[in-house]
């Protein structure tokens, strides 16, 4: 199944503004009641705050369930493998949870995958699509090279402006 072979790999630089990682959770089964499941996962903020939301988690009769499910995150934090389990209490088929990863400013975080598991360990959903991921900005040039970088940018801009002028003036 495509969802099972999908591997989300996003590099996050903690401390980046807004959401650093955002993904949809999609059901891995077409079982009756489970195919309606929707969810989202967000990791944001300087401490790496994880927020997971689940909706339409139904039983075979289409009735929203009341149970505790878990979100399992597979991460790499500064080169160390890390597995985080976050409980999510679901009531009437809907639930959400928020937990901090306790990261420090400048930590590098790689998300290898996420699974939403039912109370008996069966996988209900996985990351289906990454809707936003930010990567660290490219490194700044050393101070001695700034003048060369600026000249290069201005030269490229000049070439672009000339090409645009040529295009607009016609043949």
LINLINCOR-V911488 format. One record per backbone hydrogen bond with DSSP energy under -0.5 kcal/mol. CO is the residue of the C=O (numbers start at 1). NH is the residue of the N-H. Records with the same first field share a line. If there is no record, write none. Layout:
CO = NH ; NH
This chain:
1 = 5
2 = 6
6 = 8
7 = 9
10 = 12 ; 111
12 = 14 ; 109
13 = 16
14 = 106
18 = 45
20 = 134
21 = 43
22 = 131 ; 132
23 = 41
24 = 26 ; 128 ; 129
25 = 39
26 = 126
31 = 34 ; 35
33 = 58
34 = 37
37 = 27
38 = 55
39 = 25
40 = 53
41 = 23
42 = 51
43 = 20 ; 21
44 = 49
45 = 48
47 = 101 ; 102 ; 103
48 = 101
49 = 44
50 = 99
51 = 42
52 = 97
53 = 40
54 = 95
55 = 38
56 = 58
57 = 65
59 = 62
63 = 59
65 = 67 ; 93
67 = 69 ; 90
69 = 88
70 = 72 ; 117
71 = 73 ; 86
72 = 115
73 = 75 ; 84
74 = 112 ; 113
75 = 82
76 = 78 ; 110
77 = 80
80 = 77
82 = 75
84 = 73 ; 86
85 = 87
86 = 71
88 = 69 ; 90
89 = 96
90 = 67
91 = 94
93 = 57
94 = 91
95 = 54
97 = 52
99 = 50
104 = 107
107 = 14
108 = 78
109 = 12
110 = 76 ; 112
111 = 10
112 = 8
113 = 74
114 = 127
115 = 72 ; 117
116 = 124 ; 125
117 = 70
118 = 121
122 = 118
124 = 28 ; 29
125 = 116
126 = 26
129 = 24 ; 131
132 = 22
142 = 145
143 = 146
145 = 149
146 = 150
147 = 151
148 = 152
149 = 153
150 = 154
151 = 155
152 = 156
153 = 157
154 = 158
155 = 159
156 = 160
157 = 161
158 = 162
159 = 163
160 = 164
161 = 165
162 = 166
163 = 167
164 = 168
165 = 169
166 = 170
167 = 170
